[in-house]
Amino acid sequence: MARSKATITLSPSRDIPFDRLVLSQSNVRQIKCGLSIAELAEDIARRGLLQSLNVRPVLGADGAETGMFEIPAGGRRYRALELLMKHKRLSRTAPVPCIVQQASADILAEEDSLAENAMREPLHPLDQFRAMLSLVDRGQQVEAIAAHFMTTPAVVRQRLKLAAVSPKLHEIYAEDGMTLDQLMAFTVSDDHERQEQVWELLGHGYNRSAGYIRHKLTENTVRVADKRVRFVTEAAYVAAGGSVVRDLFEPDDGGWLTDVALLDRLVDEKLAKDAERISAEGWKWVATAIDLPWNATSGMRRISGTDTPMTPEEAARLAALEAQADELSAVWSDAAEIPQEVDASIDAVEAEIGALVDRPTIFDPEDVARAGAFVSIDADGSLRVERGLVRPEDEAADPSAEDAEMLGSSGSGSAAVRSTDLGRGGTERTSLPGGDDPNGDVEEEGGLKPLPDRLVSDLTAWRTLALQDAFAQDPATAFAAVLHAMVLSAFYSFSHESCLQLTLHPVHFSNPPDGLRDSAPARAIAERHADWTGRLPQDDTELWEALLALEADDQASLFAHCASLGLNAQAEIVPKYDNGRISRRSIERRIAHAHVIARAVELDIIAAGWRPTVEGYFRGVTKPRILADVTEARGEQFAGMIDHLKKADMAHEAERLLEETNWLPEPMRTPGEAEPPSHGAANDDGAGSLPAGLANDFDGEVEDTGEGHGGADAIAAE
């Protein structure tokens, strides 16, 4: 007859008074990790002891049990209970659930301690995500869950976001088919179908980085930081029914707007309302655009106005606000941290000061009737209004000609009579007031004839040479005269008050790229020009004295600004058929000299703000060129990672790979200079290493769960 297999006997469980328990020296946990004792004590106080202590009887010298029990496994729980007891939240004799091992057991106490800690299976992160989602579905608040599990509400929201990813992707993650970084990247979209499409797309290529996933999920959206969003405000967009997605694991500048058509409609409507308001001021025309072309004001004359004077009440209010601002600055300038209410007060005071100082401009009604205004969106999302621009076709007749005609018609003297004949070489010559034909018989009141025009011409020719010689020997006056001529060209485009045959031709780019007016150099030039416009006199006849009154440094700065407006280093498109205006040779010589100046001023395009982007560069070149550029900037292995992609995807990946490098396309480089200085490029690490986001494409097992991803390490650890 077969004998039955012996069954095991489990260790009994007992409730042992707390004051009969002591820690054992056999506990293998010596290094603190995970929750602190205080946090564990709070959790036990809330939900009770979920796991019994593992204890063994303490034997006396005679081998008999003493009634005390040592704890080889469960020391942290004992310390937490001890803390509750010290705070009088637990009785000293409170019964504690314990699993009691035999004192004479063959298995060592150290082995029990090691087994309890080493043989535990940690909860899979996906189970944790789903568990928190279940708590929310049952009515618990995010803040309460965070408090109960000793974490922050932000971490709970991250895990809830991960729980909301497509169930199909959850299954892949559970089977180790994707990394935690990749799963986190999918949270930037709530569209499960799109998430699954992108994952399927990744299966046809090598690039499965989290950054590439985020790019594919947001390529048809608009960032909240976009100036159009700032113009209409995110709140207005959401109120109109738009949705916003955010990345809880990476910096995203506020997230992405998903309904681009709605955003564009809101922008158009708000721009139209602003244009109506500006048009009500009486302007002949008002033009609107999100981005004004670079040469939108080319050929237009800008009329000047006068600032609205400040009333005594406004001046008193301004003085009070400035005193308040000085007081706040004195109190808080050295503070390590400024309270939120104080910071709000400072902002409010500065805003009111700005509103008082920025005086509205008053224009002459006649000027307003023939001038217009451009209404657009500035780089920071504010409304940009450029008033007082007169188109060439709206210009009034020459005032001097009108005056001459009025004098002639009134018969006020021969000084207003203008006669025309053919001078030397058959050229048309006009008599100056006070001059006359040498064969005529018109005399002045004193009986003497005016000097003949030809003689006046000969004499002034000689004087011109003498003046040129003296002019050359007086560099200070020569500098002032050249500056005067340049300022007239740059700021008084319709003035002809200079005797120098020197005219500055401000550059008007052919085929200017989109967004050029919003570039950092363009904004700096515009701000500098506006500053000088406010400092220079409105009447060009007063300019000479105003320039002489400037300090030498100011004269030099103004000179450099005016000269810069005429600097042209653009390689214009040479027409197929020569029109006599532009030639390849002239462009080459001009650009060669531009390189000389670039070396002299140590031009740094990267520091100026240019980056190789899809819109600004990669969309305009071929795939082989993109691969060649990536190879040059990062190395062949980086180019090999994107050579299988379609043009659009390749362009976006190239932008990401080169965004933190100092690489420039050949037309933007300055020949003959050293390599551009480093600007702290995180990815500019040569061809021998890979960025963290792309390391998975080669290693397959690399998973970055560091704190930089907003709690991924906590997810993996728990």
Secondary structure, DSSP 8 states (H G I E B T S, - for coil): ------------EEEEEGGGEEE-TT----S--SS-HHHHHHHHHHH---S-EEEEEEE-TTS-EEEEEEEEE-HHHHHHHHHHHHTTSS-TT-EEEEEE--TT-SS-HHHHHHHHHHS-----HHHHHHHHHHHHHTT--HHHHHHHTTS-HHHHHHHHHHHTS-HHHHHHHHTTSS-HHHHHHGGG---HHHHHHHHHHHTTSS---HHHHHHHHHTTSEETTSHHHHHH-HHHHHHTT--EE--SSS--TT-EES-HHHHHHHHHHHHHHHHHHHHTTT-SEEEE-SS--TTTTTT-EE---EE----HHHHHHHHHHHHHHHHHHHHHTT-SS--HHHHHHHHHHHHHHHHHHS--EE--HHHHHH-EEEEEE-TTS-EEEEEEEE-GGG----HHHHHHHHHHHHT--GGG---EEE-GGG-EEE--TT-B-TT-----TTS----BHHHHHHHHHHHHHHHHHHHHT-HHHHHHHHHHHHHHHHH-TT----SS---------SS--TTGGGSHHHHHHHHHHHHHHHHS-SSGGGHHHHHHTS-HHHHHHHHHHHHHHT---------SS--SS--HHHHHHHHHHHHHHHHHHT--HHHHT----TTTTGGGS-HHHHHHHHHHHH-HHHHHHHTTS-HHHHHHHHHHHHTTS----GGGS-TTS--------SS-S-TT---GGGTHHHHSS-----GGGSSHHHHHH-
